[in-house]
Amino acid sequence: MSDATLFLTDERTFWHSTGVQALFMPVGDWVEPPAGSYGADTPGSKRRLLNLVRAAGFDSELEVRSAAPASREDLLRVHPASYIDEFKRLSDANGGELGVFAPFSKGGFEIASLSAGLAIEAVDAVLTGRARNAYALCRPAGHHCLAHEPMGFCLLANIPIAIEVAKARHGVGKVAVVDWDVHHGNGTQSIFYDRADVLTVSVHQDRCFPPGYSGFEERGEGAGLGANLNIPLPAGSGHETYLAALDRIVIPALRQFDPNLIVVASGLDANAVDPLARQLLHSDTFRDMTERMVSLADELCEGRLAIVHEGGYAEAYVPFCGLAVLEGLKGTRSAVIDPELEFFMAQQPANRMLQFHHTLIDEMAAELNL
């Protein structure tokens, strides 16, 4: 088995355009056009992550390459032909929008297929032993995408597609998906909601996106009852609360499930300055969470861990959080110093609020029999 950490990226994913928006609002009427031609989902945060990895020389620690786009056959494992065909038709014309807050421009279908292909290769590489673990820098993201429609900047369900391809190619059994994007992973949840072979866990800001969604009571249905967990955390939870959620709920749940593969949906939008959420995480949080997942994968599934990039909209700070994830995967540190780490560490919740958060987590864990 290789000891390499695979870092999958492709310049073409940075060319995905969501049209002209201000954050997620379409320009027009009383919404003034923003500078440039992008809304919240700009390529800047992802490109700057890649640039920081290269500027630090950390790319020499990784195996960096691209992958083939997902094939139509691969996409049809999750999405119906009617959706794929309409997406392709609009993409070949001038783009458009097929769902809620998920616009795309001409050629969006091909770029989304490439993004899904990066996720497929990340999973395939760790299952075949060509990499110890892997990170796919996907754009557009995937965790909001439903089988029949896109949502929230997500056009194809990258992780479900990668899992279904892995099952078809390699017969992989149980898969655990841990989603720490600040927004609920509603698309991934919906696709596997009645499945016992895929555990979906979402740690997200309570009632953030989809708007008003919390989800703690939703545990799956039919054969999948008990194989879906939602951990809605209050705004401003911070570093210690997120680690407590992993230690008290996520890790025990994965130990009970005993997966053959762990996939992390790594949104970086729980960072302290993200414009679309109100959590207080910093680069050390993402490094610590990644190290916990690496250790757990070593314990449960021979190290098979793939991380797939999701959201993150603070262009200047996302690169430090993403580099921390890569450092956690590789088990080494770069020369990069996070210039805001000390400041963000000083903004964490006071002890009294932390006690409230930890009590909330203990109550959720007890309800889940963990």
Residue pairs with C-beta under 8 A, 6 or more apart in sequence:
1 129
1 132
1 302
1 303
2 129
2 130
2 131
2 132
3 132
4 62
4 63
4 130
4 131
4 132
5 61
5 62
5 63
5 131
5 132
5 133
5 134
5 135
5 326
5 329
5 330
6 62
6 63
6 65
6 121
6 122
6 125
6 126
6 130
6 131
6 133
6 134
6 135
7 53
7 59
7 62
7 63
7 64
7 65
7 134
7 135
7 137
7 326
8 64
8 65
8 66
8 67
8 118
8 121
8 122
8 134
8 135
8 136
8 137
9 50
9 64
9 66
9 118
9 136
9 137
10 66
10 67
10 114
10 118
12 110
12 111
12 114
13 43
13 46
13 111
13 114
13 115
13 118
13 137
13 138
13 139
13 140
14 43
14 46
14 47
14 139
15 43
15 107
15 111
16 43
16 104
16 105
16 108
16 111
16 112
16 115
16 139
16 140
17 37
17 38
17 95
17 104
17 105
17 108
18 38
18 39
18 41
18 103
18 104
18 105
18 153
19 26
19 37
19 39
19 95
19 103
19 104
19 105
20 26
20 27
20 33
20 34
20 37
20 38
20 39
21 27
21 34
21 38
21 39
21 40
21 103
22 31
22 32
22 33
22 34
22 39
23 39
23 40
23 275
23 276
24 39
24 40
24 101
24 152
24 153
24 276
25 31
25 39
26 103
27 33
27 34
36 42
40 153
40 275
40 276
40 313
41 139
41 140
41 141
41 153
41 311
41 313
42 313
42 315
43 139
44 315
45 268
45 312
45 313
45 314
45 315
45 318
45 319
46 137
46 139
46 309
46 312
46 318
48 315
48 316
48 318
48 319
49 137
49 318
49 319
49 322
49 323
50 137
51 319
52 319
52 320
52 322
52 323
52 336
53 59
53 62
53 322
53 323
53 326
56 323
56 334
56 335
56 336
57 334
57 335
58 323
58 326
58 327
58 334
58 336
61 330
61 332
61 334
62 326
62 330
63 131
66 118
67 114
67 117
67 118
67 120
67 121
67 136
68 117
68 121
69 110
69 113
69 114
69 116
69 117
70 113
70 114
70 116
70 117
70 120
70 156
70 161
70 165
72 84
74 116
74 117
74 120
74 161
74 164
74 165
75 84
75 113
75 116
75 156
75 161
76 84
77 161
77 164
77 165
77 168
78 147
78 156
78 157
78 160
78 161
78 164
78 191
79 147
79 148
79 156
79 157
79 161
80 147
80 148
82 148
83 98
83 147
83 148
83 149
86 98
87 98
87 108
87 109
87 112
87 150
87 155
88 109
90 96
90 98
90 104
90 108
90 109
91 104
91 106
91 107
91 108
91 109
91 110
92 106
92 109
93 106
94 105
94 106
95 103
95 104
95 105
95 106
95 107
95 108
96 103
96 104
97 103
97 104
98 149
98 150
99 145
99 146
99 149
99 150
99 151
100 149
100 150
100 151
100 152
101 151
101 152
101 153
102 144
102 145
102 150
102 151
102 152
102 153
102 154
102 155
104 112
104 140
104 155
108 140
108 155
109 155
111 139
111 140
112 140
112 155
112 156
113 156
115 138
115 139
115 140
115 141
115 142
115 156
115 158
116 138
116 142
116 156
116 157
116 158
116 161
116 162
118 136
118 137
118 138
118 158
118 308
119 136
119 138
119 142
119 158
119 159
119 161
119 162
119 306
119 308
120 161
120 162
120 165
120 166
121 134
121 136
122 134
122 135
122 136
122 162
122 306
122 307
122 308
123 134
123 162
123 163
123 165
123 166
123 261
123 263
123 306
124 130
124 162
124 165
124 166
124 169
124 170
125 131
125 134
125 306
126 132
126 133
126 134
126 261
126 303
126 304
126 305
126 306
127 166
127 170
127 172
127 261
127 304
128 170
132 303
133 294
133 297
133 303
133 304
133 305
133 306
133 307
133 329
134 305
134 306
134 307
134 329
135 266
135 306
135 307
135 308
135 309
135 325
135 326
135 329
136 158
136 306
136 307
136 308
136 309
137 309
137 322
138 158
138 308
138 309
138 310
139 309
140 153
140 154
140 155
140 156
141 153
141 154
141 158
141 181
141 267
141 309
141 310
141 311
142 154
142 155
142 156
142 157
142 158
142 159
142 160
142 161
142 187
142 188
142 265
142 308
142 310
143 154
143 157
143 158
143 159
143 179
143 181
143 183
143 185
143 186
143 187
143 188
143 265
143 267
143 310
144 150
144 151
144 152
144 153
144 154
144 183
144 185
144 186
144 187
144 209
144 210
145 151
145 154
145 155
145 156
145 157
145 158
145 187
146 157
146 186
146 187
146 190
146 191
147 157
147 190
147 191
150 156
151 186
151 187
151 210
152 183
152 209
152 210
153 311
154 187
157 187
157 188
157 191
158 308
159 177
159 188
159 263
159 265
159 308
160 187
160 188
160 191
160 192
162 263
162 306
162 308
163 172
163 175
163 177
163 198
163 263
166 172
166 175
166 261
172 260
172 261
173 197
173 260
174 197
174 198
174 199
174 257
174 258
174 259
174 260
174 261
175 197
175 198
175 199
175 259
175 260
175 261
175 262
175 263
176 198
176 199
176 201
176 254
176 257
176 259
176 261
176 262
176 263
177 185
177 188
177 192
177 198
177 199
177 200
177 201
177 263
177 264
177 265
178 201
178 203
178 250
178 254
178 262
178 263
178 264
178 265
178 293
179 185
179 188
179 200
179 201
179 202
179 203
179 204
179 264
179 265
179 267
179 310
180 203
180 242
180 264
180 265
180 266
180 267
180 270
180 289
181 202
181 204
181 265
181 266
181 267
181 269
181 270
181 310
181 311
182 204
182 205
182 208
182 267
182 269
182 270
182 274
182 276
182 277
182 279
182 311
183 204
183 205
183 208
183 209
183 210
183 267
183 269
183 276
183 277
183 311
184 202
184 204
184 208
184 209
184 210
184 213
184 215
184 230
184 232
185 200
185 202
185 204
185 265
185 310
186 210
186 213
188 200
188 202
188 265
189 200
189 202
189 215
189 218
189 228
189 230
192 198
192 200
192 224
192 227
192 228
193 200
193 220
193 221
193 224
193 228
194 220
194 221
194 222
194 223
194 224
195 220
195 223
195 224
195 227
196 223
196 224
196 227
197 227
198 224
198 227
199 227
199 228
199 229
199 253
199 254
199 257
199 259
200 227
200 228
200 229
201 228
201 229
201 230
201 231
201 249
201 250
201 253
201 254
202 215
202 229
202 230
202 231
203 231
203 233
203 242
203 245
203 246
203 250
204 215
204 230
204 231
204 232
204 233
205 232
205 233
205 234
205 235
205 237
205 270
205 277
205 278
205 279
206 214
206 232
206 233
206 234
206 235
207 213
207 214
207 232
208 235
208 276
208 277
208 278
209 276
214 230
214 232
215 230
215 232
216 230
216 231
216 232
216 364
216 367
218 228
218 230
219 225
219 226
219 227
219 228
219 229
220 226
220 227
220 228
227 257
229 249
229 250
229 253
229 368
231 245
231 249
231 250
231 361
231 364
233 241
233 242
233 245
233 279
233 357
233 360
234 357
234 360
235 277
235 278
235 279
236 278
236 279
236 280
236 349
236 353
237 279
237 280
237 349
237 357
238 279
238 280
238 281
238 347
238 348
238 349
238 354
238 357
239 280
239 281
239 282
239 284
239 285
239 288
239 345
239 348
240 348
240 349
240 354
240 357
240 358
241 349
241 354
241 357
241 358
241 361
242 270
242 279
242 281
242 285
242 289
243 285
243 288
243 289
243 292
244 357
244 358
244 361
245 361
246 289
246 292
247 292
248 361
248 362
248 365
248 370
249 361
249 364
249 365
249 368
249 370
251 292
251 296
252 365
252 370
253 368
253 370
254 262
254 296
254 300
255 296
255 299
255 300
256 370
258 300
259 300
259 301
260 301
260 304
261 301
261 304
261 305
261 306
262 293
262 296
262 297
262 300
262 301
262 304
262 305
262 306
263 305
263 306
263 307
263 308
264 290
264 293
264 305
264 306
264 307
264 308
265 308
265 310
266 286
266 307
266 308
266 309
266 310
266 322
266 325
267 309
267 310
267 311
267 312
268 274
268 286
268 309
268 310
268 311
268 312
268 318
268 321
268 322
268 325
269 276
269 277
269 310
269 311
269 312
269 313
269 314
270 277
270 279
270 281
270 285
271 279
271 281
271 282
271 312
271 314
271 317
271 318
271 321
272 279
272 280
272 281
272 282
272 317
272 340
272 344
272 347
273 314
273 316
273 317
273 340
274 312
274 313
274 314
274 317
275 313
275 314
276 311
276 313
280 344
280 347
280 348
280 349
281 321
281 344
282 321
282 338
282 340
282 341
282 344
282 345
283 320
283 321
283 323
283 324
283 338
283 341
284 324
284 338
284 341
284 345
285 321
286 321
286 322
286 324
286 325
286 328
287 324
287 325
287 327
287 328
288 328
289 328
290 307
290 324
290 325
290 327
290 328
290 329
291 328
293 305
293 307
293 328
294 303
294 305
294 328
294 329
294 331
297 303
297 304
297 305
305 329
307 325
307 329
309 322
312 318
312 321
312 322
317 340
320 336
320 338
320 340
320 341
323 334
323 336
324 338
327 333
327 334
348 354
349 357
